[in-house]
Amino acid sequence: MSFQAVDIVFQIIVFLFAISVHESAHAWMASRLGDPTARLLGRVSLNPIKHIDPIGTVVLPAIAMITGFPIIGWAKPTPVDPRNFRHYVRDDILTSVAGPVSNFLTASAAVCGLAFIARTSQVGHVVVFNMVRGALTDASVLMPISLLLYAAMQINVLLGVFNLIPVPPLDGSHVIRHLLSPNALRVYDSIGMWGLVILMFFGGRILGPLMYPVLRFFDGFLLRL
């Protein structure tokens, strides 16, 4: 298989894992804060079948692969009943940000894996350095492992940043909504899926400037090894 085909397969694997981590984090945090709804439905699970949404997990990533865009999408929303929270505002915010935080932690773990490869052998250092610089090579069995970890870093950063954008129903909106008056909140919620659709098609100018600094930070760390 060509590197391009392998990279697509790896992106699919990483995407399914990333959304599973994300939604499991929501469910786990909600359970810890008093709402067992998602946990009782089996959503604290890394099994992607538990989290698949037909549009966000299947159709949209397929379109991204066909058009050459980075894989992006969403999973089936984690059911949360905030009436079970002990502290409504605090617990709703913590449950919401748990998903993006889990993606950033996963991205950091992937970078640690790449750093381990780079520091344990000269070949590993060359493979990681060249990959970060965009020069793929098939000289080592470490290449596919590094490619998988690098895809994990990129996709988890993308999902983490994307979900923090304060557009309903993304996770970032659950923070903003608690700062709004009732009238403003009704207008904000009415944006709903229309805002998300607009963001998906025209939000590259927003997502890029938010995502690239994080990616450059991780790339810079790996290049300095």
N, C-alpha and C positions, 0 to 999 in steps of 0.2 A: 504494500500500500504506500502511496505517496504521503509525504509529510502533511499535505493539505487535507487528505482524506482522514489521516490519523488525528489531525487537529480537530476536525469536525466531530469525529466520534468522541474525542476527549471533552470537547465543549458540551456535548449532549450529556455525557456522564456527570460532568461537574455541575452543569445547570440543574439536573435533577437532584443531585446531592445538596446543592446550595439552597434550593427552595425547600427541601425537606428539613434542613437545619433551621432555616428561617422560621418556618411555620411551627416546628417543634419548640423553638425557643419561645414563641408567643404562647403556645399551649402550656409549656412548663412554667413560665412566669405567672400566667393567669392562675394556674393551680396553686402555686406557692402563695399567691396573694388572696386566695379564698374562693376562686371560681373554678370548679372542677369540670365545667361543661366540656371543654375540648379534650381534657384527659380521659373522661368517661367515653368519649367517642373515638378513642384510640389515636388522637392527633399528636401525642408525644411520641413520635416515631420517625425514624429515618427511612422508612419504607415510602418511596415516592408515590406509590399507588394510593396511599392515604391522602395525598395532597394535590393530586392532578386536577387541574381545571382545563376543560376542553379547549377554550380559547387561549388562555394565558400560558398554558404549559405545552400545548400541542400546536395549535394553528400559528400563533405569533412566532415562536422559535423556528418553525418550519419556514415561514416567510423570510425571517432573518437569514437563515442559512442559504435560501435560494438567491436572495438579493445581495448576499455578502456582508450584511451588517452584523455586528456583534449580537450574540444570542441574548435576548432580553425577554422578560415575560413575568408571569406571576402564578402563584398556586391558588388552590381553592382557599378562600378566606377562613382563618381559624375562628370558630364560633366563640364569642366571649359574651357573658352576661355580666355587665358592670354592676348590677344590683347586688352581686355577691361580694364585691370588693369591700374591704374594711375602710379604706380611704379612697373615695371614688376618683378624684382628680389624680392624685399621686399614682394610684395603682393602674389607672387607665394609661397614663403616660409611660410608666415602667413596662407594662405589657406591650405597648406599641413599639417602643424603642428596642425591646429585647430582640426582635427580628433582625434589624440592621446591625445591631451590636454583634450578634452571632455571626453575621457575614464578615464583619471586619476581623473578628477573632479567627475565623476560618482562614481568611486571607493571610493573616499574620502567621498562622500555623504553616501554611503553604510556603511562605517566605522563609520560615525557619528550616523547613525541609530542604529548600533550595540552598540555603546557607550551609547546611550540613553537607550536602553533596559538594559544594564548592570548596569547602575547607578540608575535606577528608582525602582528596586526591587531586593531582595536577590535572588529570583528564576531566574530572568533575568541575574544576575551576574553569577550564577552557569551555566546556559545554555550557555552563550557566552564563558565563560572561558573553559568549557569542550569541546565546539565545536572547538575552536581554537587549543586545545590540541589533537583534533581528537577523542574525546570520545562523541559520539552522544547519546542523551537520549530522550525518549518520555514523559518525566515527565510534560511537560508544553506546552500550546498552543503557547508559545513564541518560541518553537523549530523550527517549519516550517518557521516562519517569519525570525528568525535569520539565518536559512539555506539559505533562498532566498537572504538575504542581503549579506551573506558571499560569495555565488556564484557570486553575482553581483560584489563584490570586486575583486575576483580572475579573473573572465573572462574579466573584463574591464582592469585590470592590464596587463593581457596576450595580449589583443588586442592592448593596447597602446604601449607596449614594442615591440611587433611583427611589428607593422607598422612603428616604428621609425628605424628599421634596414635598412641601406642604400643599399638595393637591389631593382633594378627596378622591378615592378612599385610601390613598397611600398612608403609610404609618406616620409620616410627618404631619399630616392633617390632624391627627389625634392630639398633638401638642398645641397647635394653633387654635383649635376649636375651643379650648378651655379659656382662651384669652379674649373671646369675642362676646359681644352682647347678644341677647336672644334674636334680635332682628338681623344682625350681621351674620349670625350663625345659620339662620334659615337661608339666606342668600348664598353663603359659603357652601352649605350642603347641597344646594340646588345645582351647583357646578357639576358635582358628581362625576359620572363616567364621561361626560362631554369634556371636562377638563383633562381627564386621563387620556382620552383619544387624541386630543390636540397635542398633549405632551408627547405621546408616543410617536406622532408623525412629524412634529415640528420642534420637539424639545431638545434636539441635539445641541443647539447653541447654549442651552442651560445645563444639560447633563455633562457635556464635555468639560467646561471650565470647573465644574464641581468634582469630577472624577479624576481628571488628569493630574492634579497636584498630589493626590493620594498614590496614584500609580507611579508618578515620578519619584515620590519619596521611597517607595519600595524598590524601584529600579535603582535609584541612587545608592541605597543600602547594599544591594547585591553587587553593584559595580565596584564598591569600595572594599569588598572582601579580598 
